[in-house]
């Protein structure tokens, strides 16, 4: 068993990924890390280290001292937040990736996971059943950095045989950690407000359909692609990953079945412009064919799990 480092472990994906990796591979084999001084209580049982992924010397030191052979690089500034800090977002999203890819190029680690996003697509991409290979003209700093990252990942694989693997995540839904400033975060916040306040003001139009996925499916996909034999990973930029497609009105109607007095108001802001450039639905046939990916959790189960989660 080679030791695993999860960078950005305190984020929405990171917390649940670390928990699952530790279940599979043992507490002692999965090192959580983040720029935050303290880790969440749910990660406190295992090892945790604070550092900045942009500090290459610190990264090298941690890898060497802990015999790290796999890195899951999750640290990034997401779409809505990145629009307010474009230069910093670009530096963080790209320099962190280069630091990890260089470690792999120099054979200090064996395998890398780096997440991309549906943000790589743009207004000129096919909106429905968006294919694996298509026009990609992102209009946000986040999307631009993810598209650039995809090209660098493929370059490092072809040029240096770096075993880097990637998924284009759709919007992710979970109650276990706070969202990190993404355009699809309404699909988490709406449940919190439904349970606690019975009213939600949505920053997207009611019929803005976007690809979404429950977090457990995203975590499973992440581990499955990393555990798949190298020969099966034929896409070295990033795989399309589809869950379900829904709009705020879909979630509202499902939640309304549980909370009759729940109300919603639509007040689109700058995030609407971002969402309008993203796909309505995703074609993930390549992932299904190459490493047997399959989404499991549907909208009714998502609503049930989210309401229970926020009611605890």
Number of C-alpha atoms within 10 A of each C-alpha: 7 12 18 26 25 24 27 24 29 26 20 20 24 24 20 22 25 27 18 17 19 19 11 12 14 14 16 12 20 27 25 27 27 22 17 14 10 14 21 14 7 13 21 11 11 16 14 20 17 16 18 18 25 20 12 18 11 14 18 15 11 17 20 13 8 14 16 21 20 23 25 27 22 25 26 24 23 21 23 20 16 21 18 11 12 16 12 13 21 19 15 18 26 18 17 22 23 17 17 25 26 16 21 24 17 11 13 18 24 17 22 24 23 24 20 26 23 27 30 27 25 23 17 14 19 19 19 13 14 21 17 18 11 11 15 18 17 23 17 22 25 27 25 19 22 27 23 16 24 24 14 18 26 21 15 20 19 12 10 15 12 24 23 26 27 26 24 23 23 27 26 22 27 24 20 15 16 14 21 16 14 17 22 25 18 21 22 19 18 22 27 20 17 23 20 10 12 17 17 19 15 19 19 26 18 18 11 17 22 23 23 26 25 25 21 19 18 25 17 17 21 20 16 14 22 20 10 13 10 13 8 13 20 14 16 21 24 27 28 25 27 27 25 20 20 19 20 22 18 16 18 21 13 15 23 16 10 14 15 10 11 18 16 18 13 14 12 14 12 12 16 15 14 22 20 17 22 28 25 21 23 25 18 21 17 19 24 15 11 16 18 14 19 17 18 12 15 14 18 11 11 18 19 13 15 22 18 13 15 17 13 6
